[in-house]
Amino acid sequence: MSPAPHPEHGAAELCSAGTTLYERALRDGRLPVEAADEAPCLVDFGLLHPAVDDPGRLEPVAPATALHRLLRATAERIADERRREERLTESFAPLMRIDDRPARPADSASIRLLSGTERINRAITETMAAASRESLCVQPPVRRVSHERAEAAEAIAMVRDQDLLDRGGRIRTLYQHTHRHLPLAHARYEQLDGDVEARSLDEVTDRLVVIDRTVAYVPANPDGTLALEVRHPALVSYFVTTFERFWRLATPMYPTAVQQPSPGGITARQRAIAGLLVEGHTDSVIADRLGMNVRTARVHIAKLAATLGSESRAQLGYLIGRSGILDPEPREP
């Protein structure tokens, strides 16, 4: 079995294997060359070197000598960076004289990248604290996090939401239909006092938070550890329009839940699955799109097949098209 790859690190973050081996070399005086295989960083950083009289053995460099050499290298890098700063300043000085526009504060930038869930939540909380009108939110299925982190995040969200409601603001939230059956989702709204509503759809976009129609927050990477804080009026207006169109199509969930229609014994959830089936999606993709696990998706598919009398996947697609369940519902005159 090949050894595990050695972690990348700098001399200031010497790994435990390197520290242990260096201490052993200082005590024993010399080590066989093979010993460095478990901590090649010692050779890379110049803490071990081949013995002059025996290239098959490694000798440790005195710690004081190694420290002095590493500090000197660090000082040279710092000096290089300072020289680079001077060159950048000289290059941009004439350009700055041409551009006489006043510099904008960093907080007023139209788009800002936020890194880390704590920083993202803190930015949302700070913006909510200055809000007075409304919060619009699209909330897709929550990614798995520790119970403690989930409880802490929810506690912060409850406080900032109630503070906005106390100031006369309103809250509108869009979920996927799977949230309609979660007691915790209903319990959160029953604890809030004020103008708050929730609706649900088969599918929603990635997370979106729009505050007072002036600031929006959208994810900037798949795992949600990066987010964009958007203050550009055109972009924020686009997000609001998108939210409002989804809102009109959504089914009320709170404070008054509306039962989703099931004409012909086909539920709204099964109709959504049918639409994805005829598009050729796999069970796992369907489950992910609709915010459920694969097992639940397969149960719905089996019920849909039983209702339509299908005996195979291919036949199910044919029967879905023939049944007319995906036909647009007639609009009232």
N, C-alpha and C positions, 0 to 999 in steps of 0.2 A: 504494500500500500504506500503510495507517495505521501510525503509529509504535507500537512496543511500549509497553504501559502502564508508567508510571513506578513503580518500587518504592516501597512505603510505608516510611518511616523517620522517625526523629526527628532533631533538629538535631545531636545528639551523634554520630549515625551518618551523616554527610553522605555521599551516594553519590559514586562516582568521577566521574560526569558532572557533578554539581553542583560538586564540588571543582575540576575542570578549568575549568569555565565561570567560576567565581568568581575563580580566579587570572587568567584572561584579562581579566575585567572590571577587576580591580585594575591590571593592566598597561596596558590600552588606555584606561581611563577611562570609556568608554561602550560599550554594545552595542546592536544593533537589538533591538526588542521580540521579534522572531521567534526570536532565539537562546535565549530562555528556554523555548521549547517542549520542548527536549531535557532540561531540568532545571527543571521548574516549582517544585521545592522551594525554590529560591533566593528566589523571590518570596514563597512561603508563609512562609518563615522570616524574611523581611524583610532578606535579604542584598542584594537588588537592588530598586530602586524607580524609577518613571518620573522622567526628568529634568524639572525645573520648566519649563525653556524649550523642551523638545522631548519631548512625551509619546511620540513614536515611538522614543525611545532609553531605555535603562536604565542607571542609575548604581549602582555598588557602594557599600554602606554600609561605613564603615571597620570593619575587623575588631574593633578594641577596642570600638567603639560597639555592634556587633552582639553581641559576647560579653557585655558588661555587661547589655544588654537581656534576653538569653536567661537569664543567671544570675538576674536579678531575677525573671523569670517562673517559673523553677524554685523560687526561694525562696518565692514566693507559693504555689505548689502544695504545697510542703512544709508551709507554715504552715496551709494549708487542711486537709491530712491530719492534722496535729496537733490542730487544732480538732475534727475529726471523731472522732479517738481520744478526746478529752476528753468529747465528747457521748456516745459509746458507753459509756465507763466510767461516766459519771453515770447512764445509762439502765439499765445492767445491775447496778449496785451494789445497789439494793434487792432485785433478783431473786436475787442471790447470797447475800444475808442470809437469804432464805426457804429456799433449798436448802442444807441443812447436810450433804449427802453429801460424803464425801471425793473429791477430784478424782482421776480415773484417769490414770496415765501414758499418754502417747500410744502406747507400744508395746503396751499391753494392750487397746487398742481392738478391738472385735469384728470390724470391717471397716476396712481401710485401703487407700487407692488408691495404687498405685506407678506412677511415670511413668518410661519409658525402659527399654530392654532391659537395660542395665548395672545399673540400680538393682534391677530385678526379679530378675536372676540373683544379685546380691549378697544380696538378702533371702533367696532360696531357699538359698544357700550358708550363710548365717548360721544359718538354722533347721536345716538338715541337720547343721551342726556340733554342735548341742545335742541331736540326735536319737539314740535308742538302739534303737528297735524296728523301724520299717519305713518304706519309701517306696513309695507307690502312684502310678503315673503313667499317664495316657492321652496317647499321643503321636501326633497326626495327622501327615500329610505335612508336612515342614518347608518353610516358605516360602523362596523364593530369597534367599540372602544371599551376601556375598562369601566366597570360599574361606578367606581369612584369618580372618574373623569366625567362620565355621563351625568351623574348627579350634580357635580359641581357646576358644569356648564348649564344644566337646566335651572339650577337655583339662580344663577346670574341672569339668565334670560327671563325668568319669571319676575325678578325685581325690576329690570329695565322695562319690561312690557307694562307692568302695573304702573310704574312711574309715568309712562307716556299716557296711559289711560286716565290717570289722575289729573293730567294736565289738559284733558279734553280731547286727546288724540284718538285715533281709531286704528285697529289692527285687522288686516286681512291676510289669511294664510291659505295657500294651496298645497294639498297633499295628494298622494296617490290613493286609489280606492282601498288599498290594503290597510291604511291607517284608520279606516272607518270602524274596523273591528278591534282596535287596540284600546283597552280601557284607559291606559295612561294618556292617550291622546285626548280623550274626552275629559279626564280628570284635570288636565292642565287648564282647559278653558273654563271649567266650573270653578276653578280657584281665582280666575281673573275677573275683576269687576269693572265693567265699562263696555264700550262699543267694540266688540270683538266678534269676528266671524271666521269660519273655516269652511272650505269646500274641497271636493276631491275630483280627480280625473283618473282615467286608466293610466296615462303616462304624463309625466311632467318633465320640465327641463332640469338641468343641474341647479344647485342651490342659487337663489337670488334673493337679495335683501335690498329694498329701496326705501329710503327714509326721507320723509317730507318732500319727495319727488325732486330732491336736489343731490342726493348721494346714493350710489348703488355699490353693492359688493357682490362680486362674482368669483367663482373659483378659477385659479390660474394653473392648476395641475390636477391630475386624476385623484390623488389621495386627499385633496383639500388642505394641504399644508401651506399652499400659496394662494393668495387672493388679490384681486385688483380692486382698489378703491377708486371708483369712477365718479368724477364731478363734472364731466363735460355735459352741458345741457342737452345736446343732440342725442348722445348715447343714453343718458338717463331717461329722456323722453321716449326713446325706442323701447327701453326695458319696461317702462310703465305701460305703454301701449300693448306690448306683448302680454304682460300680466293681465291687463283688463280683458283682452280677448280670450285668454284661457279662463278667466274668472266667469265670463258670461256662459262658457260652455260647460263649466263644472257643476257638479251636483252638491247642493247644500248639505253640510255635515254638522255644523254647529252655528247658532244655538238650536235651530230646528233641522233635524235630519230628514231628508226626503228619500223615500225608498226608490231605488233604481228600478226602472221598469224591466219586465222579463217577458216580452211577447213570445207566444209559442213555446213557453217553457225554457227559453234561452235567456240566461241572466246577462246583465251588462258585462260582467267579467268574462263570461264564456264568449260573448260577441267580440270583445277585444282580443281574446286569444284566437278566435276564428280568423280575424283580420290578419294577425301575424302568421298564422299557419299557412294561409293562402299565399303569403309573401315568401314562403319557403324557409322561415326561421326554425332553428332547432329548439328543443325544449329548454335548454339552458339560456339561450338568447331571449326567448319569450319570458322566462322567469325573471331575468335581469331587467328587461324593459318594463315589466309590470310590477316590479318590487316585491316578488315572492320567491320562495325557494323552489327548486326544481320539482321536488316531490309534490308540492301543492299544485304547481302548474300541470303536472301529469294527471293529478286527480281531476282537475277541471277539464282537461282534454278528454279523459275517459268518459266523464259525464256528458260532454258535448257529443262524443261519438255515439254514446248510448241513446241520447235524445234523437239524433238524426238517423240512427240505425246503421251506422258505419261499422264495417268489419276490418278495415285496414286504413293506414295513414293516407294512401293514395285515394281511396274511396271517400275518405272524410273530406278531403279538399274539394272533390267533385260535388259532394252533397252540400257543402257549405255554399258553394257558388249557386247551386240549384235552389237552395232553400230561400234565398233572398234576404237572409238575416243581415247581410252587409249592405243592403240597399239603403240609400239615404232616407231618413224618416221624412214623411211629407210635412211641409211647413204649414202652419195655420194661416188662412188668408188674412 
